[in-house]
Amino acid sequence: MSKSGDLADLIRERAGKAPVEVGLILGSGLGHLAGAVEGIAIPYSDLPGFPHAGVSGHNPNLVIGTLEGVRVAVFGGRAHYYEKGQPDAMRLPLEVLKELGGKRVIATNAAGSLRPDMPTGSIMCLSDHINFSGLNPLIGEPTDARFVPMTEAYDPDMRRRLHEAAEAVGVSMPGGIYAWYSGPSFETPAEIRAIKMLGADAVGMSTVPEVILSRFLGLRAAAISTITNMAAGMSSEKISHEHTKAMAPLGAAKLEKVLRRFLRNGG
């Protein structure tokens, strides 16, 4: 059996055999969402090959259970390219999600805004992305499956239903384009001006590899950013990881409302 199959069996022994419907990947400062799930938490350290959270603000547990009547798998932390230089670091967790029956995944992240009308505390539903890093998690994949079409990387139906959920709970959630930089250093004002000219609305250090991997694996994907700061040169904010963690709860409360309504409507 494959490594992902072995891990899926291990998870079923602890969390039950009911198939998972939706996977949720939580970004910096968003780990509290895992606590809302009625189920069981399995430390990443108990799952060989899963990433060990190398970033403060992440909670490295896989939580399997029910949220708003939907069977979910919540990844309380992710691995980033900037930790060890591995863009495919989330491949195994996503393969496990598929083995558990998951067909959809929603990634969340903390991001910097390039739009004055989308200030700190806002949330944004990704409509597309710009892989400004030039990195790709499928480099080294030997099969022709690596040639993944990305025309609709962010599933149109999932995005539509997320926007409907946001409207239903009275949360403003514009759509926008997310630019991925590798990190871990924050971007320069010149880099922000460059990606703004290219059409980016927000910038961050994650999510794009997971969406590419999700599409490769046949998972439908959506993503939401919580805006934790204005990007470099856009305001007088002092950008830091501590600032990101401090500001994440502002958007996280809105994000939780949207996700709960989305799941309540069928996920």
MOLIN-V681700 format. One record per residue. RES is the residue in one letter. SS is DSSP state (alpha for helix, beta for strand, coil for the rest). PHI is phi as a letter, one per 40 degrees, with the letter a starting at -180 (999 if undefined). D_CENTER is the distance of its C-alpha to the mean C-alpha in Angstrom with 2 decimals. Layout:
res->RES ss->SS phi->PHI d_center->D_CENTER
res->RES ss->SS phi->PHI d_center->D_CENTER
This chain:
res->M ss->coil phi->999 d_center->28.06
res->S ss->coil phi->c d_center->24.87
res->K ss->alpha phi->c d_center->22.92
res->S ss->alpha phi->c d_center->20.02
res->G ss->alpha phi->c d_center->22.82
res->D ss->alpha phi->c d_center->24.39
res->L ss->alpha phi->c d_center->21.28
res->A ss->alpha phi->c d_center->20.76
res->D ss->alpha phi->c d_center->24.42
res->L ss->alpha phi->c d_center->24.07
res->I ss->alpha phi->c d_center->21.26
res->R ss->alpha phi->c d_center->23.43
res->E ss->alpha phi->c d_center->26.35
res->R ss->alpha phi->c d_center->24.68
res->A ss->alpha phi->b d_center->22.62
res->G ss->coil phi->g d_center->24.80
res->K ss->coil phi->c d_center->24.95
res->A ss->coil phi->d d_center->23.53
res->P ss->coil phi->c d_center->20.86
res->V ss->coil phi->c d_center->17.24
res->E ss->coil phi->b d_center->16.27
res->V ss->beta phi->b d_center->12.55
res->G ss->beta phi->b d_center->9.71
res->L ss->beta phi->b d_center->7.09
res->I ss->beta phi->b d_center->4.58
res->L ss->coil phi->c d_center->5.68
res->G ss->coil phi->c d_center->6.11
res->S ss->coil phi->d d_center->9.80
res->G ss->coil phi->g d_center->12.22
res->L ss->coil phi->b d_center->10.30
res->G ss->alpha phi->c d_center->11.77
res->H ss->alpha phi->c d_center->14.52
res->L ss->alpha phi->c d_center->12.81
res->A ss->alpha phi->c d_center->13.50
res->G ss->alpha phi->c d_center->17.07
res->A ss->alpha phi->c d_center->17.45
res->V ss->coil phi->c d_center->17.26
res->E ss->beta phi->c d_center->20.76
res->G ss->beta phi->i d_center->20.72
res->I ss->beta phi->b d_center->20.74
res->A ss->beta phi->b d_center->18.69
res->I ss->beta phi->b d_center->19.07
res->P ss->beta phi->d d_center->18.69
res->Y ss->alpha phi->d d_center->16.97
res->S ss->alpha phi->c d_center->20.42
res->D ss->alpha phi->c d_center->21.93
res->L ss->coil phi->b d_center->19.90
res->P ss->coil phi->d d_center->21.43
res->G ss->coil phi->g d_center->19.20
res->F ss->coil phi->c d_center->16.00
res->P ss->coil phi->c d_center->14.81
res->H ss->coil phi->c d_center->16.44
res->A ss->coil phi->d d_center->14.42
res->G ss->coil phi->b d_center->16.08
res->V ss->coil phi->b d_center->14.61
res->S ss->coil phi->c d_center->16.13
res->G ss->coil phi->h d_center->14.10
res->H ss->coil phi->b d_center->12.10
res->N ss->coil phi->b d_center->13.77
res->P ss->coil phi->c d_center->14.09
res->N ss->beta phi->b d_center->14.88
res->L ss->beta phi->c d_center->14.06
res->V ss->beta phi->b d_center->15.20
res->I ss->beta phi->b d_center->16.82
res->G ss->beta phi->i d_center->18.59
res->T ss->beta phi->b d_center->19.03
res->L ss->beta phi->b d_center->17.41
res->E ss->coil phi->f d_center->19.49
res->G ss->coil phi->g d_center->21.29
res->V ss->beta phi->b d_center->18.46
res->R ss->beta phi->c d_center->17.92
res->V ss->beta phi->b d_center->14.34
res->A ss->beta phi->b d_center->12.78
res->V ss->beta phi->b d_center->10.56
res->F ss->beta phi->c d_center->9.20
res->G ss->coil phi->c d_center->10.25
res->G ss->coil phi->a d_center->9.36
res->R ss->coil phi->b d_center->8.21
res->A ss->coil phi->c d_center->10.79
res->H ss->coil phi->b d_center->10.96
res->Y ss->alpha phi->d d_center->13.62
res->Y ss->alpha phi->c d_center->15.66
res->E ss->alpha phi->c d_center->16.42
res->K ss->alpha phi->b d_center->18.56
res->G ss->coil phi->g d_center->18.31
res->Q ss->coil phi->b d_center->16.54
res->P ss->coil phi->c d_center->14.03
res->D ss->coil phi->c d_center->14.06
res->A ss->coil phi->c d_center->13.36
res->M ss->coil phi->c d_center->10.67
res->R ss->alpha phi->c d_center->13.17
res->L ss->alpha phi->c d_center->15.10
res->P ss->alpha phi->d d_center->12.55
res->L ss->alpha phi->c d_center->11.53
res->E ss->alpha phi->c d_center->15.29
res->V ss->alpha phi->c d_center->15.98
res->L ss->alpha phi->d d_center->13.82
res->K ss->alpha phi->c d_center->15.98
res->E ss->alpha phi->c d_center->19.05
res->L ss->coil phi->c d_center->18.48
res->G ss->coil phi->h d_center->18.74
res->G ss->coil phi->c d_center->15.20
res->K ss->coil phi->b d_center->15.19
res->R ss->beta phi->b d_center->12.05
res->V ss->beta phi->b d_center->8.34
res->I ss->beta phi->b d_center->6.02
res->A ss->beta phi->c d_center->2.24
res->T ss->beta phi->b d_center->3.43
res->N ss->beta phi->a d_center->5.28
res->A ss->beta phi->c d_center->9.05
res->A ss->beta phi->a d_center->11.01
res->G ss->beta phi->c d_center->14.70
res->S ss->beta phi->c d_center->16.53
res->L ss->coil phi->b d_center->19.19
res->R ss->coil phi->b d_center->20.68
res->P ss->coil phi->d d_center->23.35
res->D ss->coil phi->c d_center->22.72
res->M ss->coil phi->b d_center->19.11
res->P ss->coil phi->c d_center->19.90
res->T ss->coil phi->d d_center->18.34
res->G ss->coil phi->h d_center->17.20
res->S ss->coil phi->c d_center->16.09
res->I ss->beta phi->b d_center->12.93
res->M ss->beta phi->b d_center->12.21
res->C ss->beta phi->c d_center->11.06
res->L ss->beta phi->c d_center->10.37
res->S ss->beta phi->c d_center->13.52
res->D ss->beta phi->a d_center->13.45
res->H ss->beta phi->a d_center->12.81
res->I ss->beta phi->b d_center->15.30
res->N ss->coil phi->c d_center->14.97
res->F ss->coil phi->c d_center->17.37
res->S ss->coil phi->c d_center->17.15
res->G ss->coil phi->g d_center->18.86
res->L ss->coil phi->c d_center->17.20
res->N ss->coil phi->a d_center->16.10
res->P ss->coil phi->c d_center->14.95
res->L ss->coil phi->c d_center->17.73
res->I ss->coil phi->c d_center->20.54
res->G ss->coil phi->h d_center->22.96
res->E ss->coil phi->c d_center->22.21
res->P ss->coil phi->c d_center->25.88
res->T ss->coil phi->c d_center->25.78
res->D ss->alpha phi->c d_center->25.83
res->A ss->alpha phi->c d_center->22.58
res->R ss->alpha phi->c d_center->20.98
res->F ss->coil phi->c d_center->22.07
res->V ss->coil phi->c d_center->19.13
res->P ss->coil phi->c d_center->19.63
res->M ss->coil phi->b d_center->16.85
res->T ss->coil phi->d d_center->18.85
res->E ss->coil phi->b d_center->16.62
res->A ss->coil phi->d d_center->13.28
res->Y ss->coil phi->b d_center->11.74
res->D ss->coil phi->d d_center->13.92
res->P ss->alpha phi->c d_center->16.63
res->D ss->alpha phi->c d_center->17.52
res->M ss->alpha phi->c d_center->14.16
res->R ss->alpha phi->c d_center->13.95
res->R ss->alpha phi->d d_center->17.56
res->R ss->alpha phi->c d_center->17.19
res->L ss->alpha phi->c d_center->14.38
res->H ss->alpha phi->c d_center->16.82
res->E ss->alpha phi->c d_center->19.63
res->A ss->alpha phi->c d_center->18.06
res->A ss->alpha phi->c d_center->17.61
res->E ss->alpha phi->c d_center->21.20
res->A ss->alpha phi->c d_center->22.48
res->V ss->coil phi->b d_center->21.42
res->G ss->coil phi->g d_center->22.53
res->V ss->coil phi->b d_center->19.33
res->S ss->coil phi->c d_center->19.23
res->M ss->beta phi->a d_center->16.02
res->P ss->beta phi->c d_center->16.95
res->G ss->beta phi->c d_center->15.32
res->G ss->beta phi->a d_center->14.90
res->I ss->beta phi->b d_center->14.26
res->Y ss->beta phi->b d_center->11.79
res->A ss->beta phi->b d_center->13.49
res->W ss->beta phi->b d_center->12.24
res->Y ss->coil phi->b d_center->14.75
res->S ss->coil phi->c d_center->15.00
res->G ss->coil phi->g d_center->15.93
res->P ss->coil phi->c d_center->16.95
res->S ss->coil phi->c d_center->19.52
res->F ss->coil phi->c d_center->18.65
res->E ss->coil phi->c d_center->19.85
res->T ss->coil phi->c d_center->23.50
res->P ss->alpha phi->d d_center->24.85
res->A ss->alpha phi->c d_center->26.15
res->E ss->alpha phi->c d_center->22.80
res->I ss->alpha phi->c d_center->21.42
res->R ss->alpha phi->c d_center->24.54
res->A ss->alpha phi->c d_center->24.07
res->I ss->alpha phi->c d_center->20.60
res->K ss->alpha phi->c d_center->21.74
res->M ss->alpha phi->c d_center->24.67
res->L ss->alpha phi->c d_center->22.52
res->G ss->coil phi->h d_center->20.76
res->A ss->coil phi->c d_center->17.51
res->D ss->coil phi->b d_center->16.66
res->A ss->beta phi->a d_center->13.99
res->V ss->beta phi->b d_center->13.25
res->G ss->beta phi->a d_center->10.88
res->M ss->coil phi->b d_center->10.59
res->S ss->coil phi->a d_center->7.29
res->T ss->coil phi->g d_center->4.89
res->V ss->alpha phi->d d_center->8.36
res->P ss->alpha phi->d d_center->9.57
res->E ss->alpha phi->c d_center->7.20
res->V ss->alpha phi->c d_center->8.14
res->I ss->alpha phi->c d_center->11.62
res->L ss->alpha phi->c d_center->11.88
res->S ss->alpha phi->c d_center->10.94
res->R ss->alpha phi->c d_center->13.63
res->F ss->alpha phi->d d_center->15.90
res->L ss->alpha phi->c d_center->15.79
res->G ss->coil phi->g d_center->16.49
res->L ss->coil phi->c d_center->13.42
res->R ss->beta phi->c d_center->12.81
res->A ss->beta phi->b d_center->9.40
res->A ss->beta phi->a d_center->8.22
res->A ss->beta phi->a d_center->5.75
res->I ss->beta phi->b d_center->7.09
res->S ss->beta phi->c d_center->8.08
res->T ss->beta phi->c d_center->10.49
res->I ss->beta phi->c d_center->13.40
res->T ss->beta phi->b d_center->14.87
res->N ss->beta phi->a d_center->17.59
res->M ss->beta phi->c d_center->19.45
res->A ss->coil phi->c d_center->19.13
res->A ss->coil phi->d d_center->22.10
res->G ss->coil phi->g d_center->25.36
res->M ss->coil phi->c d_center->24.18
res->S ss->coil phi->a d_center->25.49
res->S ss->coil phi->c d_center->27.35
res->E ss->coil phi->d d_center->24.39
res->K ss->coil phi->c d_center->24.38
res->I ss->coil phi->c d_center->20.97
res->S ss->coil phi->a d_center->19.99
res->H ss->alpha phi->c d_center->17.36
res->E ss->alpha phi->c d_center->19.50
res->H ss->alpha phi->c d_center->19.39
res->T ss->alpha phi->d d_center->15.58
res->K ss->alpha phi->c d_center->15.69
res->A ss->alpha phi->c d_center->18.65
res->M ss->alpha phi->c d_center->17.29
res->A ss->alpha phi->d d_center->13.83
res->P ss->alpha phi->c d_center->15.76
res->L ss->alpha phi->c d_center->17.28
res->G ss->alpha phi->c d_center->14.32
res->A ss->alpha phi->c d_center->12.89
res->A ss->alpha phi->c d_center->16.07
res->K ss->alpha phi->c d_center->15.64
res->L ss->alpha phi->c d_center->12.10
res->E ss->alpha phi->c d_center->13.58
res->K ss->alpha phi->d d_center->16.50
res->V ss->alpha phi->c d_center->14.71
res->L ss->alpha phi->c d_center->12.69
res->R ss->alpha phi->c d_center->15.99
res->R ss->alpha phi->c d_center->17.99
res->F ss->alpha phi->d d_center->15.84
res->L ss->alpha phi->c d_center->16.32
res->R ss->alpha phi->c d_center->19.91
res->N ss->coil phi->c d_center->20.56
res->G ss->coil phi->h d_center->19.80
res->G ss->coil phi->g d_center->16.06
